[in-house]
Amino acid sequence: MDSTLPFGIILTLCCTSAWASEFALSFDPLLDQAGFASPTVEIIVNGKKGIFLVDTGASLSVVASWFAAESNIVQNTMAATTGANDQAPLAKIDLALKSSNGETLVYKNKEVWITSLPSSFRVYGISGILSPQSLITKSGAATLNLGKVPSLIISDISHASLKDYTPLTSIHSISPEVTHTILYVVDGKIANLPVRFLVDSGADNAAIGNQSRAGKKLLNKSITSHEKVGGISGKPSSVRLLTQIETTLLGRKFKMDVRLQPTSQDMPAEGMLGMKFLRGCSIILENVQGFLHCP
């Protein structure tokens, strides 16, 4: 996978005039079967190409340690909590993405975690995880279209309000390392129990924490499952399943399967909405808030 940047215009993004850049994303059926349901995008770091999962549930972008070594990323001495109660070094790198019109755009000095992702990531050629909110300017937006032709649009134009879109609450945090991260949540109900969901394109299914208030009350409605989840920590844990449980989301009631599983104490929600729910949706992420529309 060694490569140098392709010929073309290299742009350093700034905010001197209105702009919008669109990047094609991919859904790989083989990755989906392996449990990687997220859209993917090709990113170039120091001339090295890598495939990254696009994950709205990641508070910061993540680079696999093997890819960091191959792309000569210099790690900082600072460490940050990955959300799996582990520590990982931080680095600032330039991320180059090729837009739909053929231009290569460089997002400079973006902070990333360097961590040992599970071996399955390398087996399937996944170099890291891109947090799309990390590309947002202070007054701009990232639009994630998850339909038949998936794309990521980064612009410097915010959206005051959008018809047919449900507002998302943005959760901001600043770590001891002065790392600013944003996650997005939406409120709903499972079996009439209030649940706050993290909008998470990095997850394949909907899930709620087994130690959350709703999770504890729903334990007796769940069944055993052969599934295990690991996340970026790679430490698999058993999950239970709530089959066709009544769910209220985006003003609609329907039934769907929901996992009952361990979740990180750092997660700002009881549950998460993964790609089985988000496929076909449009997600707009801003610094102040976000918006979600699922036809």
Secondary structure by P-SEA (a helix, b strand, c coil): ccccccccccccccccccbbbbbbbbbbaaaaaacccbbbbbbbcccbbbbbbbcccccbbbbbaaaaaaaccccccccccccccbbbbbbbbbbbbbcccbbbbbbcbbbbbbccccccccccccccccccccccccccbbbbbcccccbbbbccccccccccbbbbbbbbbbccccbbbbbbbbbbcccccbbbbcccccccbbbbbcccaaaaaacccbbbbcbbbbccccbbbbbbbbcccbbbcccbbbbbbbbbbbbbccccccbbbcccccccbbbbbccccbbbbcc
